[in-house]
Amino acid sequence: FGVIVTFATNSYMQQGIENSTNRVRDASNDTCKFLQTTSGQIDHILVTNYKQLSIQLENIMRETSSFIIKELEQKSMAVSLIYLTDFLEKLPQLKIKLQKMKSITNDLRVYASQLSDGLRGVKRELLVMLTKCNNKACQDVLNKYEIGKLDANGIHYDQLPDVTDIIDNLDSLISKDIASAGKRGRDMLNQMRAHLNTTIAKYTPKVIDSINKAGNAFKKASDSIKMEINKVSQVIKDNTHKYTGVADGYLNEYGPYRFHFGIAVCSILLTILVFVVAALLCGICGKRPDGYGDDCCNKGSGSRFLMLAVTFIFLFISAIALITLVHFLIGLIAYRGVCLPLKDPQNDNIFAHFDNAINLNNVLYPQQNKGKPTSGGLPALRISHVITACQRNQTIYEVLHIHNRIDIHEIKDYPAQYKINQTLDDLVDGISFDDSDIQILSPEDKQRILSLADSALKNFDSAQYIDNLNDTITKHSLTEIAQELLQTAKKIDKSEDMKDVQVSLRNQALHLETYEQNWVIPMKNKSVELIRLANDLDYSLRYKDRPFHESIPLLVNEIERAQLFFRVDGRQFVKDTAINLTQYFASEIENYLRMVVQAVEKKIGLCAPLANVYDAGVVSLCSAIVDPLNGFWAGAALCIVLFLPTLVVAVKLASLYQKSDPYPGPLVESEYLYDAYSERDHIPLANGPKNKRRKNKDRRRGREYYEEPVPSSAHGIPPTVGVRDTRYNDMAPKHWDGGPPRYQNPPMAPPASEYERPPPYYYPGATEQD
């Protein structure tokens, strides 16, 4: 576990160190991008939005006179004069509409007469032919389309009203120039509007000039705030470029050495671990050494691996302990002196000492600006305040204490400073007009207009047109009847008696189609147009949904009331309207100023993104460098602590693994109790005393497993010869059949792979039998 920790933490630490400068650059770029975006927002709200407001205010100033006159007309009901004047001026158009209605009515009567004559002839012919026809289809047509009532329709054009008298009466009114009666009143209102326009036009340039001056002041305020923000951005960019460049030089030069040095330490620990693991594997899985053909993975090899591990531990334990101690001190100092203060800057004593020693004003505002005191005269700006303010998501205006340099609340004094309010007050005071001799309608004009109510126009009734006109000229479609007649003609037998019927049906179908195209369709179109003209004329003659003879007196009464209002309350109403307008004008500016102050202080440049950048920097420093550094020494320290018991256990196991088992094969005798040169009968060695053989076996069973090897003689054979095993008996036959006796392995012989010296034997030579 310790070796794995050292390898992993060394790799992580190297990655963190290699990426540290890039992460610092990324954090710097993110911060500068945030500050640049904030500058753009400041410029938008103080410059762009104010331009939009100034355009709106200029339009208000130019439309002030029209707005006042419109409000005056609505309040005084002078709109009645406008309606009356428009009506009187449209009298010639009314006459044209009436003449067109008269012409259409005459055309409809002519078309209706012609259509009735034509349908009457068709009806007469069809009745004769269909009655003569003996086919069922003829009777169906006759009954279905009611041929006997073909010329009948529900239209009575003779009941349409005659508008000749109305047209003659309009000619008389137009010739008397009755429209001039309303025109004089409208001219009076136009004079009032012109007077207001002149008065307002005199003050409009002053108001617009004041607005433009305020706009220049807003632009200067925006530029000042942007300059302070850009200073911070430039400081961050310059310092980042400067110090990361230096850091890159050192990292490129010394970084690989540190990494390879760490790899060397890890490799030593891994080597010791490999030796120990190999020793344990050989000691557990291998057999004991016996001195006869030992393999490479027995317990003796495990002993040698353990001694190698002990050797490496003795060689490198001091160096690794020193390296671990150095990493421990560096990691402890970095964690306690850097990571903990950065993670909790408000409650850390080390950060407090560092924070009190640095005033960011000396970094951000080193020079005097616009008569303001130098950075030394400003309230101290601490790093802890910047960090805490960003974590609370405050605006950049609050985080950097820009209010110590530029007070955004000063813009609230711009309307008074640039005399916008004063110019508006002068505008209100300059609005006045003479209302003593205002006369909208003279008595003569009044009588002429009232006489209009008794004209023939009051007799116009649009309902008569709507009731007597519709788009159903005939009960059945003539085109449909014509098609049915053609189909019926095809169904009739082609006999000589029915031939004239077929020809007659086809001719009448052609007549009906012609009547449909030439008379019915034009009559429908003219009926629709006549109804439309009647509705338009009726709408023109009504006022407030009253008939014409009641509308004219109502209009005259409203005009008289408007005239009285102008004389009594006109001037004050105009002034009050102007005051309301200027108050609205001023309120728009105040609302804008309030919005700007609130946006700069509470909405623009919310600092949470910088808090994220700060947290990412802390993570990249502590989690990517300091924590792996501490993990490295912790893994190495764990290995060093385990070295001590490893030494003791390794030495003990090494001596234990060196012990070997006794020779597992058969014992080899130095002499064979076998006389090959005697001619006496030989007694096999196995026939010795049985008690000796049992005693020898008991002695061998009683030997310990871990018994030391028995010293051998000069030939490697045990000097003491006891009771021999049966496998050492002389198995050679006493009588050879013409040859030397064959050597035979005893039943309990050892494996053929083990060497066994054969007993001597005597060969007397060839016999006569051979």
FIGUZA-790256 format. One record per residue (C-alpha): x, y, z. Coordinates in steps of 0.25 Angstrom, whole numbers, plus 5000, padded with zeros to 4 digits. Layout:
% FIGUZA-790256
XYZ/...
//
This chain:
% FIGUZA-790256
500050005000/501150105003/501850074990/500550094982/500350224990/501750274987/501650244972/500250304971/500450434978/501750454971/501050444958/499950534963/500850634968/501650644955/500350664948/499950774957/501250844956/501350834941/499950894940/500050994951/500451114942/499451074931/498351084942/498851214947/498851264933/497351214931/496951274944/497551404940/496851404926/495551374933/495751484942/496051584931/494951534923/493951554934/494551694937/494451724922/492951684921/492651764934/493251884927/492451864915/491151854924/491551984931/491752054917/490452004912/489552054924/490252184925/490452214911/489552134902/488352134910/488452284913/488552304898/487252234896/486652314908/487052444902/486452404888/485152374895/485252504903/485452584890/484252524884/483452564896/483852704895/483552714880/482152654882/481852734894/480952834887/480152724880/480052654893/479552774900/478552814889/478052674888/477752664903/477052804903/476152754891/475852624899/475552704912/474752814906/474052724896/474552804885/474652674877/473252704873/473752824865/474652734858/473552634855/472652744850/473652804842/474052674835/472552644832/472352774826/473552764817/473052624813/471752674808/472252674793/472652524795/471252494801/470652554789/471552464780/471152344788/469652374787/469752394772/470452264770/469352194779/468252264770/468952204757/469052064763/467652064767/467252104752/468051994747/467451894756/466051934751/466451914737/467151784739/465951734747/465051764736/465851704725/466051574734/464551564736/464251574721/465251474718/464851374729/463451384725/463751344711/464551224715/463551184725/462451184714/463351094705/463750994716/462350974721/461850934707/463050844704/463150774718/461650744717/461850684704/462950604708/462550464713/463850434720/463950434735/465150524735/464350634729/463250624740/464350624750/464950754745/463550824744/463250794758/464650804765/464950944759/463550994759/463551044745/462251104746/462751204756/464151224749/463851374746/463451404761/464451464771/464451534784/465051664780/464351794778/465251894773/464051994772/464152004787/465552054787/465552204792/465752314782/466952404787/466752514776/466252614787/467452584796/468452614785/467752744781/467752784796/469252754797/469552844785/468852954792/469652934805/470952924797/470653044789/470453124802/471853084807/471353024820/472652954822/473353094825/472553104838/473352984844/474653024838/474753154845/474653084859/475752984854/476653094850/476553154864/477053024870/478153014860/478553154864/478653104879/479452994874/480453084867/480553174879/480953054888/481853004877/482553134877/482653144892/483153004893/484153014882/484853124889/485153034901/485352904894/486752934889/487152974904/486552844909/487252764899/488552834901/488452804916/488152654913/489352644904/490252704915/489752604925/490052504915/491452544914/491552544929/491052394929/492052364918/493152414927/492652344939/492552214931/493952234926/494452264940/493852134945/494352054933/495752114935/495752064950/495351924945/496351924934/497451954944/497151834952/497051754939/498351804934/499051784948/498551634948/499051614933/500451674935/500751604948/500151474943/501051484930/502251524938/502251414949/501751304941/502851324931/503851314942/503151194948/503151124935/504651144934/504951074947/503950964945/504450934931/505950934937/505750864950/504350794949/504850664942/505950644953/504950654964/504050554957/505150454954/505650474968/504350434973/504250314963/505650274969/505150264983/503850194978/504750094971/505550064983/504350034991/503749954980/505049874979/505049844994/503549804992/503849714981/505049644989/504149625001/502949574992/503849484984/504449434997/503049405003/502649334991/503849244990/503849215005/502349185005/502249104992/503649054991/504248924997/505448925007/506848905001/507448765002/508748784994/508348694983/507848764970/507148884977/506248964968/506349124968/505049144976/505249074988/505349125002/506849155001/506449254989/505449314999/506549335009/507449394999/506349494995/506149535009/507549565011/507549654998/506349725004/507149745017/508349795010/507449895002/506749945015/508149965022/508650035010/507550135007/506750145020/507450275024/507350345011/505850305009/505650355024/506350485021/505550505008/504250475015/504550575026/504850685016/503550655009/502850655022/503350785026/503050845012/501650785012/501350825026/501750975024/501050975011/499750925016/499751005029/500351125023/499651135009/498451035008/497751055021/497851215020/497351215006/496151115010/495751205022/496351345020/495451405031/495851315042/497251285040/498351355048/499451335037/498551395027/498251515036/499651555037/499851545023/498551615020/498951735029/500251755022/499751775008/498851885004/498251864990/498052014988/499552024987/499551924975/498251964968/498252124970/499752164972/499552294965/498652414968/497452434959/496552554958/496952614970/496652494979/497552464990/498652354987/498452214990/499052235004/497952325007/496852235004/496252125013/497052005013/496651895003/496951765008/497051625001/496151565011/495051665007/495151634993/495151484995/493951495004/493151594996/493351504984/492851384991/491651464995/491351504981/491551654982/491751744970/493151784966/492751924970/492651874984/493751774984/494851874979/494351994987/494152074974/493252164982/494552214989/494952274975/493652294968/492352314975/491252264966/490152344974/490752474969/489952454956/488652474964/489052624964/489252634949/487852684946/488052804955/489552814952/489252824937/487952904939/486952804933/485952834943/486152984943/485952984927/484652904929/484153004939/484453114930/483653034919/482453024928/482453174931/482653214917/481353144912/480153244911/479153294902/478053394901/476653324904/475753444905/475353454891/475253304888/474053284879/473953144872/472553164866/471953304863/470453314864/470253314849/471053194847/470253124858/468953154851/469453104838/469952974844/468652954852/467852974839/468552854833/467852764843/466552804836/467052774822/466652654813/467752574819/466952534831/466052454822/467152364818/466852224823/467852114820/466852004825/466052014812/467151974804/467551854813/466151804814/465851804799/467151754794/467851624795/468751534787/467651434783/467051484770/466351364766/465851244775/466651144767/467951164761/467751184746/469151114743/468650984751/467350984743/468050994730/468950874733/467750794738/467050824724/468250784716/468350644724/466850634722/466950654707/467950534706/467050444714/465850464704/465650364693/466150404679/464850394672/464250484662/463150524672/464250564683/465250624674/464650764675/464550744690/466050714691/466350844682/465450934691/466050884704/467550914699/467151054694/466451084707/467651044715/468551134706/467551244709/467651224724/469151224724/469151354717/468151414726/469051374738/470351434732/469751564727/468651594737/468651514750/470151524753/470251674751/468951694759/469551624770/470851704770/470051834769/469151794781/470351774789/471051904785/469751984788/469551924802/471051964805/470852104800/469552114809/470252064821/471452164819/470552274817/469752244829/471052234837/471452374833/470052434836/470152374851/470852434863/470952354876/469952254870/468852354868/468052394855/468452504847/467452604852/467852584866/469352584863/469452724858/468852794871/469752704880/470952744872/470652894873/470352874888/471752804890/472452914882/471853024891/472252954904/473652944898/473653094895/473253124909/474353024915/475453094906/475053234912/474953194926/475853074929/476753064916/477953144920/478053064934/477752934927/478852954917/479852994928/479452874937/479652784925/481052844923/481352824937/480952674937/481752664924/483052724930/482852644943/482752514934/483952564927/484752584940/484252454946/484752374934/486152434937/486052404951/485652264949/486752244940/487752304950/487152214961/487252094951/488752124948/489152144963/488452014967/489051934955/490451984957/490351954972/489551824972/489451764959/490551784949/491851704951/491351604961/492651544966/492251394968/493051354955/494251414962/493951334974/493951204965/495251244959/495851264973/495251124978/495851064965/497251124968/497151074983/496850934977/497950934967/498950974977/498550894989/497850774983/498750754972/500150784978/500050794993/499150684996/499950584987/501250644994/500750605007/500250465002/501650444996/502350455010/501150385017/501450265008/502950265009/502750285024/501850165025/502950085017/504050135027/503250095039/502949955033/504449945030/504849915045/503949795047/504249745033/505749745037/505549655049/504549565042/505449555030/506649515038/505849405045/505249355033/506549355025/507249265036/505949175036/505949165021/507349115021/507048985028/506948865019/506348725020/507148595022/507548515009/506148455005/506748344997/507348205000/508648195009/509848155001/510748045008/512348065008/512547915007/511647795003/511647675012/511847595000/513047504997/513047474982/514347394983/513947294993/513347164989/512547145001/511047165002/510747305003/509747355013/508947475008/509047605016/507547605018/507647475026/508347545037/507747555051/506347615051/506547685063/507647775058/506847815046/505647855054/506547925064/507148005052/505748035047/505348085060/506648175061/506248235048/504848265052/505348335064/506148435057/505648575056/505248635043/506148755044/507448665047/508848715043/509448635032/510348515037/511848535034/512348445023/513548365021/514548405010/513748335000/512448395004/511948265011/511448265025/512548195034/511648115042/511048005036/509847945043/508747855039/508547865024/507347885017/506847765008/507047844996/508547824999/508447674999/509247594989/508247554979/509247494970/508947344967/509947234972/509947154959/510147224946/509747154934/510947184925/511047324928/511247434939/510147464948/509147574943/509047694953/507547704957/506947824964/506347784977/504847804979/505047924988/506047994979/506148144978/505648204965/506548184953/506948334953/507748314966/509048254965/509348124972/510648054971/510547904967/511147794976/512347724972/512247594966/513147474961/513147424947/514047294947/514047284932/513447204921/513047064925/512946944916/511446954915/511647094909/
//
